[in-house]
């Protein structure tokens, strides 16, 4: 049903809105870790399209090489990565940021990531990992909810309070661990705190045992365009130790990347 809700939230078609293109993107997004291979009926149900409409889009994507089929099941092909890498290649800053992040990982011996805000989620644009610290695998293009992540709360701090509350209302907030904050007023206060101090720490709210701390990456005008974080395990490093020992080099690395902009 989430897909159908997203479909209802799409802009009202007008002269500048290409509905068939939007539906094609819906079909692409219907494939996921839980649904890597789907039948025509499953794609139609996931997107709210008719079987005929879903079939036309799938066959178009297959002709272009973005989808493969064995005659019954459809799956995305590696060519779909071209769409994501078009974004990364249009922002060469991330190629220059990677050595800075690698040096930071060597210094703190914890994983480092960069992400941008997209709706209610953060999207990973670069990641340098040391240990596997989460149950899920993260890489370029991975998405996590903004409201319960350090990078997300920091990026949300660029919004005014009205826009922030609207974004939180749309986020499907739920308790992910026993530490997760779910009250809207409390979350607004946490985001405002991140705005004031220009960094954010989240302690085991996304996943038990996971602590992360984030600093802003800003452009020449001072506008936050991305966030940089360090994440580690609570059984190795407490939140206080992370703040005391890792925040200074994290801020320094984020400032260095910001200067590249």
FENLIN-V982915 format. One record per residue. N is the residue number from 1. OMEGA is omega in radians with two decimals (none if undefined). NEAR is the number of other C-alpha atoms within 8 Angstrom. D_LAST is the distance of its C-alpha to the last C-alpha in Angstrom with 1 decimal. Layout:
BEGIN
{{N;OMEGA;NEAR;D_LAST} {N;OMEGA;NEAR;D_LAST}}
END
This chain:
BEGIN
{{1;-3.14;5;40.3} {2;-3.14;5;36.6} {3;3.12;10;35.9} {4;3.07;10;38.4} {5;3.12;8;36.9} {6;3.14;8;33.5} {7;-3.14;9;35.3} {8;-3.11;6;36.9} {9;-3.14;6;33.5} {10;3.12;6;32.3} {11;3.10;4;32.1} {12;-3.12;5;35.4} {13;3.10;8;35.8} {14;-3.09;5;35.8} {15;-3.08;5;35.5} {16;-3.06;5;31.8} {17;-3.14;7;32.3} {18;-3.01;8;33.3} {19;-3.12;7;35.3} {20;3.10;6;36.1} {21;3.11;7;32.5} {22;3.13;8;31.8} {23;3.08;9;34.9} {24;3.09;9;33.6} {25;3.07;8;30.5} {26;-3.14;9;32.9} {27;3.12;13;34.9} {28;-3.09;8;31.9} {29;-3.14;7;30.9} {30;3.08;11;34.5} {31;-3.07;13;34.2} {32;3.10;7;33.1} {33;3.14;5;34.0} {34;-3.13;5;37.2} {35;-3.11;8;38.0} {36;3.13;9;36.8} {37;-3.06;9;39.9} {38;2.99;12;41.6} {39;3.08;9;44.7} {40;-3.13;12;44.6} {41;-3.14;8;46.2} {42;3.09;8;43.6} {43;3.13;12;40.8} {44;-3.13;13;42.7} {45;-3.10;8;43.4} {46;-3.06;10;39.8} {47;-3.08;12;38.4} {48;3.12;9;41.4} {49;2.99;8;42.0} {50;3.09;7;45.5} {51;-3.12;9;46.4} {52;3.13;6;46.7} {53;3.11;9;43.2} {54;-3.13;13;41.6} {55;-3.14;9;43.6} {56;-3.12;8;42.4} {57;3.14;11;38.7} {58;-3.14;11;39.3} {59;3.06;8;41.2} {60;3.11;8;38.5} {61;3.11;10;35.9} {62;3.12;11;38.4} {63;-3.14;8;39.0} {64;3.09;7;35.2} {65;-3.13;9;35.1} {66;-3.13;12;33.0} {67;3.05;13;36.2} {68;-3.13;10;39.2} {69;3.05;9;42.6} {70;-3.11;6;45.8} {71;3.12;5;47.8} {72;-3.10;7;47.6} {73;3.09;10;44.3} {74;3.10;14;40.8} {75;3.06;11;37.7} {76;3.07;13;34.1} {77;3.11;9;33.5} {78;-3.13;7;30.5} {79;-3.14;8;29.6} {80;3.12;9;28.2} {81;3.10;7;25.2} {82;-3.09;8;24.2} {83;3.12;7;23.3} {84;-3.11;9;20.9} {85;3.03;8;19.3} {86;3.08;8;18.8} {87;-3.10;8;16.1} {88;-3.11;10;14.5} {89;3.10;7;14.9} {90;3.11;6;13.3} {91;-3.06;7;10.0} {92;3.10;8;9.9} {93;-3.06;9;7.0} {94;3.03;10;10.2} {95;-3.12;7;12.1} {96;-3.12;10;10.1} {97;-3.04;9;10.1} {98;3.10;10;13.9} {99;3.10;8;15.2} {100;3.13;11;13.7} {101;3.11;12;15.4} {102;3.10;10;18.5} {103;3.11;8;18.8} {104;3.12;13;18.7} {105;3.11;14;21.4} {106;-3.10;8;23.5} {107;-3.02;6;23.4} {108;3.14;7;24.3} {109;3.04;8;26.2} {110;-3.10;12;25.0} {111;-3.12;13;23.0} {112;-3.13;15;19.2} {113;2.99;14;17.5} {114;-3.10;12;14.4} {115;3.05;13;15.3} {116;-3.14;12;14.7} {117;3.07;13;17.5} {118;-3.10;7;19.9} {119;-3.14;6;23.0} {120;-3.08;12;24.9} {121;2.83;12;23.2} {122;3.12;15;20.1} {123;-3.12;13;19.3} {124;3.11;15;18.3} {125;3.10;13;15.5} {126;3.13;11;15.9} {127;3.04;12;18.7} {128;-3.02;11;20.2} {129;3.01;10;23.7} {130;3.11;8;26.5} {131;2.98;6;29.5} {132;-3.00;6;30.3} {133;3.14;7;30.2} {134;3.10;7;30.6} {135;3.13;5;33.4} {136;3.10;4;31.1} {137;-3.13;5;29.0} {138;3.07;7;25.2} {139;3.11;9;22.9} {140;-3.11;9;20.2} {141;3.11;8;21.3} {142;-3.13;8;23.4} {143;3.02;8;23.8} {144;3.11;8;25.0} {145;-3.08;11;26.0} {146;-2.95;15;23.5} {147;-3.08;13;26.3} {148;3.11;12;27.4} {149;-3.09;13;24.2} {150;3.12;14;22.1} {151;-3.13;16;18.7} {152;-3.14;14;20.6} {153;3.12;15;22.0} {154;3.14;18;18.8} {155;3.09;15;17.2} {156;-3.10;12;20.5} {157;3.06;12;20.2} {158;-3.11;8;18.0} {159;2.98;8;21.3} {160;-2.99;7;24.2} {161;-3.13;7;27.4} {162;3.13;7;29.1} {163;3.12;8;26.4} {164;-3.13;12;26.0} {165;3.09;10;29.7} {166;-3.14;8;29.9} {167;3.13;10;27.2} {168;3.10;12;29.2} {169;-3.10;9;32.5} {170;-2.94;7;31.2} {171;-3.13;9;30.2} {172;-3.04;6;33.6} {173;3.08;8;33.5} {174;3.14;6;36.0} {175;3.12;9;36.8} {176;3.05;9;35.4} {177;3.11;10;36.7} {178;-3.13;6;39.0} {179;-3.01;9;36.0} {180;3.03;12;34.2} {181;-3.09;9;33.8} {182;3.13;9;35.0} {183;-3.06;6;35.9} {184;-3.12;9;33.6} {185;3.11;6;34.1} {186;3.13;9;33.3} {187;3.08;11;30.1} {188;3.13;11;29.0} {189;3.12;8;29.7} {190;3.11;9;27.7} {191;3.11;12;24.6} {192;3.07;9;25.2} {193;3.10;8;25.5} {194;3.11;13;22.1} {195;-3.10;11;20.7} {196;-3.02;6;22.6} {197;3.10;7;21.9} {198;2.95;9;18.2} {199;-3.09;11;19.3} {200;3.06;13;21.9} {201;3.09;11;24.6} {202;-3.00;11;26.8} {203;2.99;10;30.1} {204;3.10;12;31.9} {205;3.12;15;31.5} {206;-3.11;10;30.2} {207;3.13;9;32.5} {208;3.09;7;35.1} {209;-3.09;9;34.1} {210;3.06;15;30.3} {211;3.10;14;28.2} {212;3.13;13;24.4} {213;-3.01;16;22.0} {214;3.06;15;18.4} {215;-3.04;15;15.6} {216;2.93;16;12.7} {217;-3.02;13;9.0} {218;3.09;13;7.7} {219;-3.05;11;5.5} {220;-3.12;8;6.4} {221;-3.12;5;9.9} {222;3.13;6;10.3} {223;3.13;7;11.0} {224;-3.11;11;11.1} {225;3.14;10;9.9} {226;3.08;12;11.2} {227;3.13;16;13.4} {228;3.14;15;14.3} {229;2.96;14;18.0} {230;3.12;13;20.9} {231;-3.12;11;24.2} {232;-3.10;12;27.6} {233;-3.13;11;31.4} {234;-3.14;10;33.3} {235;3.06;6;36.2} {236;-3.04;6;34.1} {237;3.12;9;31.9} {238;3.12;10;32.6} {239;-3.13;10;30.2} {240;3.12;6;31.0} {241;3.12;9;30.4} {242;3.14;11;27.1} {243;-3.06;10;26.0} {244;-2.99;8;27.5} {245;-3.04;8;26.4} {246;-3.14;11;23.3} {247;-3.14;10;21.3} {248;3.10;8;20.5} {249;3.08;9;19.0} {250;3.12;14;17.2} {251;3.13;10;15.5} {252;3.12;8;14.7} {253;3.12;11;13.1} {254;3.11;13;11.1} {255;3.13;11;10.0} {256;3.09;9;9.3} {257;3.12;13;7.0} {258;-3.14;11;5.3} {259;3.11;8;5.3} {260;-3.14;7;3.8} {261;none;8;0.0}}
END
